[in-house]
Amino acid sequence: MRRKNVSRLLKVALVAFALYLPALTWAEAKVAVVDVQGAILNTDFAQQRISEVRDQGDYKKNKAEYDRLKSEGEALLKTYQKDAAIMSAEQKAASQQKLTSMQEDLDHVTGKLQQAEQVAGQALLQEMAPKVQEVLREIIEADGIDVLLQRQSVIHAEPEYSITVKVTDKLNQQMAQPQ
């Protein structure tokens, strides 16, 4: 009977050790997290490109339209909220319709602005992808990183695990050097 208990205890200990061993290996691995898109978009080069997009005539025209619609919409909403108690049903309906129409126009212009920035952002990501791969290889090698995870795939990571700022800094250094 005693031998059976010792045998069972030994089996439980071996199973626990076998389950614990991969955790020990994982704990020893150096893990890092990176937001590649964020690293690229925060570079001086990307900020300059985005600024160039925002300086284009169509973008400026759409931005002015956005600002106008937003301002008019806020003023109309404020007036509606202030006067709603004394408005007739028809006046309320007309004001609500106008607000809805302005919101739709605002959404349309916002979409144009976002699309212009997204197109520029995608072009930047494609253009800088080879440089990012090179920088990541350098950082992985220099820091002895065993596992590198994309930030969007991680539910939680403490800030000290992120190498995003390091990637941005190295990209800035690379882009500053004459080619």
Long-range contacts (C-beta under 8 A, 24 or more apart in sequence): 29-146, 29-147, 30-143, 30-144, 30-145, 30-146, 30-147, 31-145, 31-146, 31-147, 31-148, 31-149, 31-161, 32-140, 32-143, 32-145, 32-147, 32-148, 32-149, 32-161, 32-162, 32-163, 33-148, 33-149, 33-150, 33-151, 33-154, 33-157, 33-161, 33-162, 33-163, 33-164, 34-136, 34-148, 34-149, 34-150, 34-151, 34-162, 34-163, 34-164, 34-167, 35-150, 35-151, 35-152, 35-162, 35-164, 36-125, 36-132, 36-136, 36-150, 36-167, 37-121, 37-125, 38-151, 38-164, 38-168, 39-132, 39-164, 39-165, 39-167, 39-168, 39-171, 40-124, 40-125, 40-128, 40-132, 40-168, 40-171, 41-121, 41-124, 42-164, 42-168, 43-128, 43-168, 43-171, 43-172, 43-175, 44-172, 44-175, 44-176, 45-124, 45-128, 45-171, 45-172, 45-175, 46-121, 46-124, 46-128, 49-120, 49-123, 49-124, 50-117, 50-120, 50-121, 53-116, 53-117, 53-120, 56-116, 58-116, 59-113, 59-116, 62-109, 62-112, 62-113, 62-116, 63-113, 65-109, 66-106, 66-109, 66-110, 66-113, 69-102, 69-105, 69-106, 69-109, 70-106, 72-102, 73-99, 73-102, 73-103, 73-106, 76-102, 128-171, 131-171, 131-174, 131-175, 132-167, 132-171, 134-174, 135-167, 135-170, 135-171, 135-174, 136-167, 138-170, 139-163, 139-166, 139-167, 139-170
